Amino acid sequence: MKSRELIELEEKFGAHNYFPLDVVIERGEGVWLYDVHGNKYLDFLSAYSAVNQGHCHPRLVAKIKEQGGKLTLTSRAFRNDQLPLLCKELCELTGFDKVLPMNSGAEAVETAIKAMRKWGYTVKGVEKDRAEIMVFHNNFHGRTTTIVGFSTEQQYQQGFGPFTPGFSLVPYGDINAAKKAFTRNTVAVLVEPVQGEGGINVPPAGYLEDLQELCRQNHALLIVDEIQTGLGRCGRLFAYQYEDVRPDGVIIGKALSGGFYPVSAFLASDEVMGVFHPGDHGSTFGGNPLACAISREALRILVDENLAARAAESGAYLLSRLASIQSRHIKEVRGKGLLIGVELEADAGGARRYCEALAQAGLLCKETHENVVRFAPPLTIDKETLDWAFVRIKGVLENL
Ligand SMILES: *Cc1c(COP(=O)(O)O)cnc(C)c1O
């Protein structure tokens, strides 16, 4: 079927909760995507960093076939032979004590919220139903009703209330504001090390260390959402590793499966994860053997192919090239590793039209917020392909 017909079908029968670029992708291989007409595009979004390992990585294709023909789901009513190995390997790789597997990122965030609150009541001793979690302006942690309830993005909330209480919003990157916002009921700080959806906002150096210190002083947990920034994207396994911090918990998802399957997890210390007892929390698909086998392989690929270090190198290279572009439309170029944002001036006509022009030129990316173009190719991208991309980006930014 041609893309026009497929788009019409989607418009007619699908809910209109997205506004995608009108390219209909049929196939992916590494950093490249192919539409139904055979046109080739460079993927500069990686499904919001879920495809850090590149599309259809051969090792993951083999693994999904192998495990898919063996065992896919038992539920947690029984044990399976993949979950223990995923938990062990994740803990060895990350240094955390325990793993709680879920499916989507938002579910892992919800899991972390439950852990933070219960820790607050059972360990810190906060009075019943008084726990507060500190979150930040321009945060993005997913789309459940509880999570959008503490968003500062109006559209995420409008029409979906009433919302869950117990969250306090603080300006991002401002340590004094955070300091003032702690109360005796603050049980945790939930923070992104770089705000992805919020516009690729990089906080001042030392921000997480300072937050950690405030958490220590106030007997609160530091929980980091690395769903987008983690697993190599920002040039380290975790973006928080640029600083001397040791969070009490971290939330991962997206690239945990290399884009093959929804897999997420909350990783935490024994003290935090110890709040969960049988029956407290669960998920039918969480920790299923197909998800676990795929994740184990996806993690091994990150290590074997040295993807975090490659992201650091490629990211620094791309950032410096982007910074060299002379365009009155560009306000700022910023990022960490291969999570890069180009913020356009308010009068540049919005980021969307740049993304559309880039798609025409064979490069797929997505605006985030009105005026930021996000660049986040698979971490496997080589220098030659980065140069290919740069020529097109420069052309669009200089000529539009
Ligand atoms: C994508 C994302 C989420 C939500 O993940 P879903 O799988 O879409 O539910 C949460 N936090 C951050 C930082 C994200 O980028």
The ligand as an SDF file (V2000), in Angstrom:
LIG
                    3D

 15 15  0  0  0  0  0  0  0  0999 V2000
   10.0410    8.3110   27.4770 C   0  0  0  0  0  0  0  0  0  0  0  0
   10.2240    8.7130   28.8860 C   0  0  0  0  0  0  0  0  0  0  0  0
    9.3690    8.2350   29.9000 C   0  0  0  0  0  0  0  0  0  0  0  0
    8.1290    7.4060   29.6070 C   0  0  0  0  0  0  0  0  0  0  0  0
    8.4070    6.2080   28.9790 O   0  0  0  0  0  0  0  0  0  0  0  0
    7.2030    5.4290   28.2240 P   0  0  0  0  0  0  0  0  0  0  0  0
    7.8340    4.1230   27.8260 O   0  0  0  0  0  0  0  0  0  0  0  0
    6.8240    6.2730   27.0540 O   0  0  0  0  0  0  0  0  0  0  0  0
    6.1040    5.2750   29.1980 O   0  0  0  0  0  0  0  0  0  0  0  0
    9.6470    8.6000   31.1980 C   0  0  0  0  0  0  0  0  0  0  0  0
   10.6920    9.3820   31.5130 N   0  0  0  0  0  0  0  0  0  0  0  0
   11.5310    9.8710   30.5640 C   0  0  0  0  0  0  0  0  0  0  0  0
   12.6830   10.7090   30.9740 C   0  0  0  0  0  0  0  0  0  0  0  0
   11.3080    9.5710   29.2270 C   0  0  0  0  0  0  0  0  0  0  0  0
   12.1020   10.0870   28.2870 O   0  0  0  0  0  0  0  0  0  0  0  0
  1  2  1  0
  2  3  1  0
  2 14  2  0
  3  4  1  0
  3 10  2  0
  4  5  1  0
  5  6  1  0
  6  7  2  0
  6  8  1  0
  6  9  1  0
 10 11  1  0
 11 12  2  0
 12 13  1  0
 12 14  1  0
 14 15  1  0
M  END
$$$$
